[in-house]
Amino acid sequence: MTENRRSRRRGKGSLQSYQTKAGLRWRFQIWIPIDPEQPELGERKFSRGGFVTDDAADDEMQEALRKRRNDQKFHGAVPTLEAYGSEWLDALSLEASTMLGYRRQFNNYLVPHLGAKPLDKITGPAIGKLYKLLRERGGRDGAPLSSNTVNKTSITLAAILDSAMEDGFLTKNPARLRKIVKAPTGRDIRAERPEMVTWTAEQLRAFLDWDRDVYQDEMYTLWLTLAHTGMRRGEGIALQWRDIDFTAGRISIRRAADSTTRGRTKVPKSGTARVIDADTMLLTALKAHKAERGTIALDYARPNAFVFGHIDDGRMRSPVLMTNRWKRRTQAAQKVITDLPHIPLHSLRHTHASLLLQLGESPKVVQERLGHASISITMDIYSHVNPTMQRAAADRFAALMDQGLAP
């Protein structure tokens, strides 16, 4: 028998080819602990053969290596959800805000109820009972959790158990037994969604005029930019002068402020940059704002300077701070502007989109301005505008027919 040995690039182990009556075959060889719970006993050789191709042998070797790593990590036992989930989270490489959400759901809602259970002892009924418990009294002081929070928790648990299957600790994922485990659905989440409050064009105009002329707000141009473009809070705060093309009248949205780490930026929520058109009123205000910033310090008007940076050093402002400032300004405005409802800062974005749709603008254009991944997201969020759009469409069609029938 002739044997050829070759080492693998991934992990420790080797592949060997050998001749048999049936033709060339492959085997792999690795070293594994004699007893994972007693590493001082040393290792023994583990080998399997009979593979027709080297790729098939390599796949099995990688699986055996992964099992060895898990045996060493968890001392040959099936780990608990807390132990395995912590390892899973540490291995993830995602946006800081996404990781914060995963860890919050894991630590607040999964570990207290299922954390001590070995992975193979977590059943579908136990998961179903957990979701029911969370919806009824899973929040602070026994308050119900929202369907959205429970849904996100279910996504986290399912992902952890999917990984556990790949690592050989489970043969099936109990979190995906849909007949038994009933996590909140999209319909449940939409039913709990609070009614969206936006400003009319008259209310938006009244606030901006008051903010500029009466309050004399240094942040006026930021509010104007968010209202006229539909940018997210973090996108507006992270805007730099090089992102604004005054000649073409366009603004490039390339980054957003990271609300989890002060002073750090990230890619926009959609994952890609987008370019939107800016109206003359906004461009004029931005030019004036740039000139004013330049009188404070020349560096504040340079291409890489933040458009709405701190007045003292030019650094990017905190998203939370901007939200608090907005709240104080709207509360002050309500004392002098009749029937001005309070809206959170994010609702300037909603106001921009709602007004465009009410004007009959194409939902596709609105989607592109907002940076939604699909038009269905846009139409789902702004479904409250649909009745107005339907009525306007019917009236326009009737007017068209009347013109055609006129003598």
TORKOL-4160 file (C-alpha; in steps of 0.2 Angstrom, whole numbers, padded with zeros to 4 digits, m for minus):
407
<pt num="1" X="0000" Y="0000" Z="0000"/>
<pt num="2" X="0007" Y="0017" Z="m0005"/>
<pt num="3" X="0003" Y="0032" Z="0006"/>
<pt num="4" X="0005" Y="0050" Z="0003"/>
<pt num="5" X="0003" Y="0062" Z="0018"/>
<pt num="6" X="m0001" Y="0081" Z="0017"/>
<pt num="7" X="m0004" Y="0093" Z="0031"/>
<pt num="8" X="m0019" Y="0104" Z="0031"/>
<pt num="9" X="m0019" Y="0123" Z="0032"/>
<pt num="10" X="m0034" Y="0124" Z="0043"/>
<pt num="11" X="m0031" Y="0118" Z="0061"/>
<pt num="12" X="m0020" Y="0103" Z="0066"/>
<pt num="13" X="m0021" Y="0087" Z="0057"/>
<pt num="14" X="m0016" Y="0078" Z="0042"/>
<pt num="15" X="m0023" Y="0069" Z="0027"/>
<pt num="16" X="m0016" Y="0054" Z="0019"/>
<pt num="17" X="m0020" Y="0045" Z="0002"/>
<pt num="18" X="m0018" Y="0026" Z="0000"/>
<pt num="19" X="m0022" Y="0014" Z="m0014"/>
<pt num="20" X="m0035" Y="0000" Z="m0012"/>
<pt num="21" X="m0042" Y="m0012" Z="m0024"/>
<pt num="22" X="m0056" Y="m0001" Z="m0027"/>
<pt num="23" X="m0045" Y="0014" Z="m0031"/>
<pt num="24" X="m0037" Y="0029" Z="m0022"/>
<pt num="25" X="m0044" Y="0033" Z="m0005"/>
<pt num="26" X="m0041" Y="0046" Z="0009"/>
<pt num="27" X="m0040" Y="0046" Z="0028"/>
<pt num="28" X="m0037" Y="0060" Z="0040"/>
<pt num="29" X="m0028" Y="0059" Z="0057"/>
<pt num="30" X="m0029" Y="0071" Z="0072"/>
<pt num="31" X="m0024" Y="0070" Z="0090"/>
<pt num="32" X="m0038" Y="0072" Z="0103"/>
<pt num="33" X="m0038" Y="0072" Z="0123"/>
<pt num="34" X="m0039" Y="0055" Z="0131"/>
<pt num="35" X="m0051" Y="0063" Z="0143"/>
<pt num="36" X="m0056" Y="0081" Z="0141"/>
<pt num="37" X="m0059" Y="0082" Z="0159"/>
<pt num="38" X="m0042" Y="0076" Z="0163"/>
<pt num="39" X="m0030" Y="0085" Z="0151"/>
<pt num="40" X="m0015" Y="0078" Z="0161"/>
<pt num="41" X="m0018" Y="0061" Z="0153"/>
<pt num="42" X="m0012" Y="0067" Z="0137"/>
<pt num="43" X="m0019" Y="0064" Z="0119"/>
<pt num="44" X="m0022" Y="0049" Z="0108"/>
<pt num="45" X="m0023" Y="0047" Z="0089"/>
<pt num="46" X="m0040" Y="0048" Z="0080"/>
<pt num="47" X="m0041" Y="0043" Z="0062"/>
<pt num="48" X="m0055" Y="0039" Z="0050"/>
<pt num="49" X="m0053" Y="0033" Z="0032"/>
<pt num="50" X="m0062" Y="0027" Z="0016"/>
<pt num="51" X="m0065" Y="0044" Z="0009"/>
<pt num="52" X="m0066" Y="0044" Z="m0010"/>
<pt num="53" X="m0060" Y="0062" Z="m0011"/>
<pt num="54" X="m0048" Y="0073" Z="m0001"/>
<pt num="55" X="m0061" Y="0086" Z="0001"/>
<pt num="56" X="m0073" Y="0074" Z="0009"/>
<pt num="57" X="m0059" Y="0068" Z="0021"/>
<pt num="58" X="m0055" Y="0086" Z="0025"/>
<pt num="59" X="m0073" Y="0091" Z="0028"/>
<pt num="60" X="m0074" Y="0077" Z="0041"/>
<pt num="61" X="m0057" Y="0081" Z="0049"/>
<pt num="62" X="m0063" Y="0099" Z="0051"/>
<pt num="63" X="m0079" Y="0093" Z="0060"/>
<pt num="64" X="m0068" Y="0082" Z="0071"/>
<pt num="65" X="m0057" Y="0097" Z="0075"/>
<pt num="66" X="m0072" Y="0107" Z="0079"/>
<pt num="67" X="m0078" Y="0094" Z="0091"/>
<pt num="68" X="m0061" Y="0093" Z="0099"/>
<pt num="69" X="m0061" Y="0111" Z="0102"/>
<pt num="70" X="m0078" Y="0111" Z="0110"/>
<pt num="71" X="m0074" Y="0096" Z="0121"/>
<pt num="72" X="m0058" Y="0105" Z="0127"/>
<pt num="73" X="m0068" Y="0121" Z="0130"/>
<pt num="74" X="m0083" Y="0113" Z="0139"/>
<pt num="75" X="m0073" Y="0098" Z="0146"/>
<pt num="76" X="m0082" Y="0085" Z="0136"/>
<pt num="77" X="m0100" Y="0090" Z="0143"/>
<pt num="78" X="m0114" Y="0098" Z="0134"/>
<pt num="79" X="m0113" Y="0116" Z="0139"/>
<pt num="80" X="m0127" Y="0127" Z="0147"/>
<pt num="81" X="m0135" Y="0140" Z="0137"/>
<pt num="82" X="m0126" Y="0153" Z="0147"/>
<pt num="83" X="m0109" Y="0146" Z="0144"/>
<pt num="84" X="m0111" Y="0142" Z="0126"/>
<pt num="85" X="m0121" Y="0158" Z="0122"/>
<pt num="86" X="m0107" Y="0169" Z="0130"/>
<pt num="87" X="m0094" Y="0160" Z="0119"/>
<pt num="88" X="m0106" Y="0163" Z="0104"/>
<pt num="89" X="m0108" Y="0182" Z="0107"/>
<pt num="90" X="m0089" Y="0184" Z="0110"/>
<pt num="91" X="m0086" Y="0176" Z="0093"/>
<pt num="92" X="m0098" Y="0188" Z="0084"/>
<pt num="93" X="m0091" Y="0203" Z="0074"/>
<pt num="94" X="m0106" Y="0215" Z="0071"/>
<pt num="95" X="m0110" Y="0233" Z="0073"/>
<pt num="96" X="m0108" Y="0239" Z="0091"/>
<pt num="97" X="m0127" Y="0244" Z="0092"/>
<pt num="98" X="m0131" Y="0226" Z="0085"/>
<pt num="99" X="m0120" Y="0218" Z="0098"/>
<pt num="100" X="m0127" Y="0228" Z="0112"/>
<pt num="101" X="m0145" Y="0222" Z="0107"/>
<pt num="102" X="m0139" Y="0204" Z="0107"/>
<pt num="103" X="m0131" Y="0205" Z="0124"/>
<pt num="104" X="m0146" Y="0214" Z="0131"/>
<pt num="105" X="m0158" Y="0201" Z="0126"/>
<pt num="106" X="m0146" Y="0187" Z="0131"/>
<pt num="107" X="m0142" Y="0193" Z="0148"/>
<pt num="108" X="m0159" Y="0201" Z="0153"/>
<pt num="109" X="m0171" Y="0188" Z="0146"/>
<pt num="110" X="m0163" Y="0171" Z="0141"/>
<pt num="111" X="m0150" Y="0169" Z="0155"/>
<pt num="112" X="m0162" Y="0171" Z="0170"/>
<pt num="113" X="m0174" Y="0158" Z="0163"/>
<pt num="114" X="m0164" Y="0146" Z="0153"/>
<pt num="115" X="m0146" Y="0150" Z="0156"/>
<pt num="116" X="m0142" Y="0136" Z="0168"/>
<pt num="117" X="m0150" Y="0122" Z="0157"/>
<pt num="118" X="m0138" Y="0111" Z="0146"/>
<pt num="119" X="m0142" Y="0114" Z="0128"/>
<pt num="120" X="m0149" Y="0097" Z="0125"/>
<pt num="121" X="m0161" Y="0099" Z="0139"/>
<pt num="122" X="m0169" Y="0115" Z="0132"/>
<pt num="123" X="m0186" Y="0110" Z="0124"/>
<pt num="124" X="m0199" Y="0118" Z="0113"/>
<pt num="125" X="m0212" Y="0119" Z="0126"/>
<pt num="126" X="m0199" Y="0127" Z="0138"/>
<pt num="127" X="m0196" Y="0140" Z="0125"/>
<pt num="128" X="m0214" Y="0143" Z="0122"/>
<pt num="129" X="m0217" Y="0145" Z="0140"/>
<pt num="130" X="m0203" Y="0158" Z="0141"/>
<pt num="131" X="m0210" Y="0168" Z="0127"/>
<pt num="132" X="m0227" Y="0168" Z="0135"/>
<pt num="133" X="m0219" Y="0173" Z="0152"/>
<pt num="134" X="m0209" Y="0187" Z="0144"/>
<pt num="135" X="m0225" Y="0194" Z="0135"/>
<pt num="136" X="m0235" Y="0194" Z="0152"/>
<pt num="137" X="m0222" Y="0200" Z="0165"/>
<pt num="138" X="m0205" Y="0199" Z="0158"/>
<pt num="139" X="m0201" Y="0218" Z="0160"/>
<pt num="140" X="m0196" Y="0229" Z="0174"/>
<pt num="141" X="m0206" Y="0226" Z="0190"/>
<pt num="142" X="m0216" Y="0213" Z="0181"/>
<pt num="143" X="m0222" Y="0224" Z="0167"/>
<pt num="144" X="m0226" Y="0215" Z="0150"/>
<pt num="145" X="m0213" Y="0215" Z="0137"/>
<pt num="146" X="m0217" Y="0222" Z="0120"/>
<pt num="147" X="m0220" Y="0209" Z="0106"/>
<pt num="148" X="m0205" Y="0217" Z="0097"/>
<pt num="149" X="m0193" Y="0214" Z="0111"/>
<pt num="150" X="m0199" Y="0196" Z="0113"/>
<pt num="151" X="m0197" Y="0193" Z="0094"/>
<pt num="152" X="m0179" Y="0200" Z="0095"/>
<pt num="153" X="m0176" Y="0188" Z="0110"/>
<pt num="154" X="m0182" Y="0174" Z="0100"/>
<pt num="155" X="m0171" Y="0178" Z="0085"/>
<pt num="156" X="m0156" Y="0178" Z="0097"/>
<pt num="157" X="m0160" Y="0161" Z="0105"/>
<pt num="158" X="m0163" Y="0153" Z="0088"/>
<pt num="159" X="m0147" Y="0159" Z="0081"/>
<pt num="160" X="m0137" Y="0153" Z="0097"/>
<pt num="161" X="m0146" Y="0136" Z="0095"/>
<pt num="162" X="m0142" Y="0135" Z="0076"/>
<pt num="163" X="m0124" Y="0137" Z="0080"/>
<pt num="164" X="m0125" Y="0124" Z="0094"/>
<pt num="165" X="m0132" Y="0112" Z="0080"/>
<pt num="166" X="m0117" Y="0116" Z="0069"/>
<pt num="167" X="m0105" Y="0112" Z="0083"/>
<pt num="168" X="m0114" Y="0095" Z="0086"/>
<pt num="169" X="m0122" Y="0098" Z="0103"/>
<pt num="170" X="m0140" Y="0097" Z="0096"/>
<pt num="171" X="m0148" Y="0087" Z="0082"/>
<pt num="172" X="m0162" Y="0099" Z="0080"/>
<pt num="173" X="m0166" Y="0117" Z="0085"/>
<pt num="174" X="m0180" Y="0117" Z="0097"/>
<pt num="175" X="m0183" Y="0136" Z="0095"/>
<pt num="176" X="m0188" Y="0133" Z="0077"/>
<pt num="177" X="m0202" Y="0120" Z="0081"/>
<pt num="178" X="m0216" Y="0132" Z="0075"/>
<pt num="179" X="m0231" Y="0122" Z="0080"/>
<pt num="180" X="m0225" Y="0122" Z="0098"/>
<pt num="181" X="m0214" Y="0138" Z="0099"/>
<pt num="182" X="m0225" Y="0153" Z="0095"/>
<pt num="183" X="m0214" Y="0169" Z="0095"/>
<pt num="184" X="m0223" Y="0186" Z="0092"/>
<pt num="185" X="m0226" Y="0189" Z="0073"/>
<pt num="186" X="m0224" Y="0204" Z="0063"/>
<pt num="187" X="m0243" Y="0206" Z="0064"/>
<pt num="188" X="m0242" Y="0206" Z="0083"/>
<pt num="189" X="m0228" Y="0219" Z="0082"/>
<pt num="190" X="m0237" Y="0230" Z="0071"/>
<pt num="191" X="m0253" Y="0229" Z="0081"/>
<pt num="192" X="m0243" Y="0236" Z="0096"/>
<pt num="193" X="m0234" Y="0250" Z="0086"/>
<pt num="194" X="m0239" Y="0267" Z="0093"/>
<pt num="195" X="m0248" Y="0278" Z="0082"/>
<pt num="196" X="m0236" Y="0289" Z="0072"/>
<pt num="197" X="m0237" Y="0307" Z="0076"/>
<pt num="198" X="m0230" Y="0319" Z="0063"/>
<pt num="199" X="m0232" Y="0338" Z="0059"/>
<pt num="200" X="m0242" Y="0346" Z="0046"/>
<pt num="201" X="m0232" Y="0357" Z="0034"/>
<pt num="202" X="m0239" Y="0372" Z="0043"/>
<pt num="203" X="m0234" Y="0365" Z="0060"/>
<pt num="204" X="m0216" Y="0361" Z="0053"/>
<pt num="205" X="m0215" Y="0379" Z="0046"/>
<pt num="206" X="m0221" Y="0387" Z="0062"/>
<pt num="207" X="m0208" Y="0378" Z="0072"/>
<pt num="208" X="m0193" Y="0381" Z="0061"/>
<pt num="209" X="m0197" Y="0400" Z="0060"/>
<pt num="210" X="m0199" Y="0401" Z="0079"/>
<pt num="211" X="m0183" Y="0391" Z="0082"/>
<pt num="212" X="m0173" Y="0402" Z="0070"/>
<pt num="213" X="m0181" Y="0419" Z="0074"/>
<pt num="214" X="m0187" Y="0418" Z="0092"/>
<pt num="215" X="m0176" Y="0405" Z="0100"/>
<pt num="216" X="m0161" Y="0409" Z="0089"/>
<pt num="217" X="m0156" Y="0392" Z="0090"/>
<pt num="218" X="m0138" Y="0387" Z="0085"/>
<pt num="219" X="m0145" Y="0370" Z="0080"/>
<pt num="220" X="m0158" Y="0377" Z="0068"/>
<pt num="221" X="m0149" Y="0371" Z="0053"/>
<pt num="222" X="m0148" Y="0354" Z="0059"/>
<pt num="223" X="m0167" Y="0353" Z="0062"/>
<pt num="224" X="m0169" Y="0361" Z="0045"/>
<pt num="225" X="m0158" Y="0348" Z="0037"/>
<pt num="226" X="m0167" Y="0333" Z="0045"/>
<pt num="227" X="m0184" Y="0340" Z="0040"/>
<pt num="228" X="m0179" Y="0343" Z="0022"/>
<pt num="229" X="m0170" Y="0327" Z="0019"/>
<pt num="230" X="m0177" Y="0314" Z="0030"/>
<pt num="231" X="m0160" Y="0309" Z="0037"/>
<pt num="232" X="m0158" Y="0299" Z="0052"/>
<pt num="233" X="m0152" Y="0308" Z="0068"/>
<pt num="234" X="m0135" Y="0300" Z="0067"/>
<pt num="235" X="m0133" Y="0303" Z="0049"/>
<pt num="236" X="m0136" Y="0322" Z="0051"/>
<pt num="237" X="m0124" Y="0323" Z="0065"/>
<pt num="238" X="m0110" Y="0314" Z="0056"/>
<pt num="239" X="m0112" Y="0325" Z="0040"/>
<pt num="240" X="m0096" Y="0333" Z="0034"/>
<pt num="241" X="m0094" Y="0347" Z="0022"/>
<pt num="242" X="m0086" Y="0336" Z="0009"/>
<pt num="243" X="m0103" Y="0327" Z="0008"/>
<pt num="244" X="m0112" Y="0342" Z="0002"/>
<pt num="245" X="m0110" Y="0347" Z="m0017"/>
<pt num="246" X="m0117" Y="0364" Z="m0017"/>
<pt num="247" X="m0115" Y="0365" Z="m0036"/>
<pt num="248" X="m0125" Y="0350" Z="m0040"/>
<pt num="249" X="m0137" Y="0352" Z="m0025"/>
<pt num="250" X="m0134" Y="0335" Z="m0018"/>
<pt num="251" X="m0129" Y="0328" Z="m0001"/>
<pt num="252" X="m0120" Y="0311" Z="0001"/>
<pt num="253" X="m0124" Y="0301" Z="0016"/>
<pt num="254" X="m0109" Y="0290" Z="0020"/>
<pt num="255" X="m0109" Y="0288" Z="0038"/>
<pt num="256" X="m0119" Y="0289" Z="0055"/>
<pt num="257" X="m0114" Y="0293" Z="0073"/>
<pt num="258" X="m0113" Y="0277" Z="0083"/>
<pt num="259" X="m0124" Y="0280" Z="0098"/>
<pt num="260" X="m0115" Y="0266" Z="0108"/>
<pt num="261" X="m0097" Y="0274" Z="0107"/>
<pt num="262" X="m0095" Y="0293" Z="0109"/>
<pt num="263" X="m0086" Y="0301" Z="0094"/>
<pt num="264" X="m0086" Y="0285" Z="0083"/>
<pt num="265" X="m0095" Y="0284" Z="0066"/>
<pt num="266" X="m0102" Y="0269" Z="0057"/>
<pt num="267" X="m0110" Y="0265" Z="0040"/>
<pt num="268" X="m0128" Y="0270" Z="0038"/>
<pt num="269" X="m0141" Y="0258" Z="0044"/>
<pt num="270" X="m0144" Y="0252" Z="0027"/>
<pt num="271" X="m0126" Y="0247" Z="0025"/>
<pt num="272" X="m0123" Y="0258" Z="0010"/>
<pt num="273" X="m0120" Y="0276" Z="0006"/>
<pt num="274" X="m0134" Y="0285" Z="m0003"/>
<pt num="275" X="m0135" Y="0302" Z="m0012"/>
<pt num="276" X="m0150" Y="0313" Z="m0011"/>
<pt num="277" X="m0155" Y="0330" Z="m0019"/>
<pt num="278" X="m0157" Y="0345" Z="m0008"/>
<pt num="279" X="m0168" Y="0360" Z="m0011"/>
<pt num="280" X="m0163" Y="0378" Z="m0013"/>
<pt num="281" X="m0169" Y="0384" Z="0004"/>
<pt num="282" X="m0159" Y="0370" Z="0013"/>
<pt num="283" X="m0143" Y="0374" Z="0002"/>
<pt num="284" X="m0144" Y="0392" Z="0006"/>
<pt num="285" X="m0145" Y="0389" Z="0025"/>
<pt num="286" X="m0131" Y="0377" Z="0024"/>
<pt num="287" X="m0120" Y="0390" Z="0015"/>
<pt num="288" X="m0124" Y="0403" Z="0028"/>
<pt num="289" X="m0120" Y="0390" Z="0042"/>
<pt num="290" X="m0103" Y="0386" Z="0034"/>
<pt num="291" X="m0099" Y="0404" Z="0033"/>
<pt num="292" X="m0103" Y="0406" Z="0051"/>
<pt num="293" X="m0093" Y="0391" Z="0056"/>
<pt num="294" X="m0078" Y="0398" Z="0047"/>
<pt num="295" X="m0079" Y="0414" Z="0056"/>
<pt num="296" X="m0077" Y="0404" Z="0073"/>
<pt num="297" X="m0062" Y="0394" Z="0066"/>
<pt num="298" X="m0056" Y="0390" Z="0049"/>
<pt num="299" X="m0055" Y="0372" Z="0053"/>
<pt num="300" X="m0073" Y="0371" Z="0056"/>
<pt num="301" X="m0076" Y="0374" Z="0037"/>
<pt num="302" X="m0064" Y="0362" Z="0030"/>
<pt num="303" X="m0070" Y="0347" Z="0020"/>
<pt num="304" X="m0068" Y="0334" Z="0033"/>
<pt num="305" X="m0075" Y="0345" Z="0047"/>
<pt num="306" X="m0092" Y="0340" Z="0054"/>
<pt num="307" X="m0106" Y="0352" Z="0048"/>
<pt num="308" X="m0114" Y="0352" Z="0065"/>
<pt num="309" X="m0099" Y="0349" Z="0076"/>
<pt num="310" X="m0096" Y="0356" Z="0094"/>
<pt num="311" X="m0094" Y="0374" Z="0094"/>
<pt num="312" X="m0079" Y="0373" Z="0106"/>
<pt num="313" X="m0068" Y="0360" Z="0097"/>
<pt num="314" X="m0078" Y="0354" Z="0081"/>
<pt num="315" X="m0079" Y="0336" Z="0087"/>
<pt num="316" X="m0095" Y="0326" Z="0082"/>
<pt num="317" X="m0110" Y="0329" Z="0094"/>
<pt num="318" X="m0118" Y="0315" Z="0104"/>
<pt num="319" X="m0134" Y="0308" Z="0097"/>
<pt num="320" X="m0142" Y="0307" Z="0114"/>
<pt num="321" X="m0137" Y="0325" Z="0118"/>
<pt num="322" X="m0146" Y="0331" Z="0102"/>
<pt num="323" X="m0162" Y="0321" Z="0106"/>
<pt num="324" X="m0162" Y="0330" Z="0123"/>
<pt num="325" X="m0160" Y="0347" Z="0115"/>
<pt num="326" X="m0174" Y="0344" Z="0103"/>
<pt num="327" X="m0185" Y="0339" Z="0117"/>
<pt num="328" X="m0182" Y="0355" Z="0126"/>
<pt num="329" X="m0185" Y="0366" Z="0111"/>
<pt num="330" X="m0201" Y="0357" Z="0106"/>
<pt num="331" X="m0207" Y="0360" Z="0124"/>
<pt num="332" X="m0203" Y="0378" Z="0123"/>
<pt num="333" X="m0211" Y="0380" Z="0106"/>
<pt num="334" X="m0227" Y="0372" Z="0112"/>
<pt num="335" X="m0230" Y="0387" Z="0124"/>
<pt num="336" X="m0231" Y="0399" Z="0110"/>
<pt num="337" X="m0237" Y="0389" Z="0095"/>
<pt num="338" X="m0255" Y="0384" Z="0096"/>
<pt num="339" X="m0259" Y="0365" Z="0093"/>
<pt num="340" X="m0241" Y="0359" Z="0091"/>
<pt num="341" X="m0240" Y="0341" Z="0096"/>
<pt num="342" X="m0224" Y="0335" Z="0104"/>
<pt num="343" X="m0214" Y="0323" Z="0092"/>
<pt num="344" X="m0198" Y="0314" Z="0095"/>
<pt num="345" X="m0183" Y="0319" Z="0084"/>
<pt num="346" X="m0184" Y="0304" Z="0074"/>
<pt num="347" X="m0202" Y="0310" Z="0068"/>
<pt num="348" X="m0194" Y="0324" Z="0058"/>
<pt num="349" X="m0189" Y="0310" Z="0047"/>
<pt num="350" X="m0207" Y="0303" Z="0047"/>
<pt num="351" X="m0214" Y="0320" Z="0044"/>
<pt num="352" X="m0203" Y="0322" Z="0029"/>
<pt num="353" X="m0209" Y="0306" Z="0021"/>
<pt num="354" X="m0227" Y="0308" Z="0026"/>
<pt num="355" X="m0228" Y="0326" Z="0018"/>
<pt num="356" X="m0219" Y="0319" Z="0002"/>
<pt num="357" X="m0232" Y="0305" Z="0000"/>
<pt num="358" X="m0246" Y="0316" Z="0004"/>
<pt num="359" X="m0240" Y="0327" Z="m0011"/>
<pt num="360" X="m0241" Y="0312" Z="m0022"/>
<pt num="361" X="m0223" Y="0309" Z="m0023"/>
<pt num="362" X="m0218" Y="0292" Z="m0029"/>
<pt num="363" X="m0215" Y="0279" Z="m0014"/>
<pt num="364" X="m0200" Y="0274" Z="m0024"/>
<pt num="365" X="m0192" Y="0291" Z="m0022"/>
<pt num="366" X="m0196" Y="0292" Z="m0004"/>
<pt num="367" X="m0188" Y="0275" Z="m0001"/>
<pt num="368" X="m0172" Y="0281" Z="m0010"/>
<pt num="369" X="m0172" Y="0297" Z="0001"/>
<pt num="370" X="m0174" Y="0288" Z="0017"/>
<pt num="371" X="m0162" Y="0274" Z="0013"/>
<pt num="372" X="m0174" Y="0259" Z="0016"/>
<pt num="373" X="m0169" Y="0242" Z="0010"/>
<pt num="374" X="m0185" Y="0240" Z="0000"/>
<pt num="375" X="m0201" Y="0249" Z="m0004"/>
<pt num="376" X="m0211" Y="0237" Z="0006"/>
<pt num="377" X="m0203" Y="0244" Z="0022"/>
<pt num="378" X="m0207" Y="0262" Z="0016"/>
<pt num="379" X="m0225" Y="0257" Z="0013"/>
<pt num="380" X="m0227" Y="0247" Z="0029"/>
<pt num="381" X="m0221" Y="0262" Z="0040"/>
<pt num="382" X="m0231" Y="0275" Z="0031"/>
<pt num="383" X="m0247" Y="0265" Z="0029"/>
<pt num="384" X="m0256" Y="0279" Z="0038"/>
<pt num="385" X="m0254" Y="0290" Z="0022"/>
<pt num="386" X="m0262" Y="0277" Z="0011"/>
<pt num="387" X="m0280" Y="0283" Z="0013"/>
<pt num="388" X="m0275" Y="0301" Z="0008"/>
<pt num="389" X="m0265" Y="0294" Z="m0007"/>
<pt num="390" X="m0280" Y="0283" Z="m0012"/>
<pt num="391" X="m0292" Y="0298" Z="m0011"/>
<pt num="392" X="m0280" Y="0309" Z="m0021"/>
<pt num="393" X="m0277" Y="0296" Z="m0034"/>
<pt num="394" X="m0296" Y="0293" Z="m0036"/>
<pt num="395" X="m0299" Y="0312" Z="m0038"/>
<pt num="396" X="m0285" Y="0314" Z="m0051"/>
<pt num="397" X="m0292" Y="0300" Z="m0061"/>
<pt num="398" X="m0310" Y="0307" Z="m0061"/>
<pt num="399" X="m0303" Y="0324" Z="m0066"/>
<pt num="400" X="m0294" Y="0316" Z="m0080"/>
<pt num="401" X="m0310" Y="0307" Z="m0086"/>
<pt num="402" X="m0320" Y="0323" Z="m0084"/>
<pt num="403" X="m0307" Y="0332" Z="m0096"/>
<pt num="404" X="m0309" Y="0319" Z="m0109"/>
<pt num="405" X="m0328" Y="0319" Z="m0108"/>
<pt num="406" X="m0329" Y="0338" Z="m0109"/>
<pt num="407" X="m0337" Y="0345" Z="m0125"/>
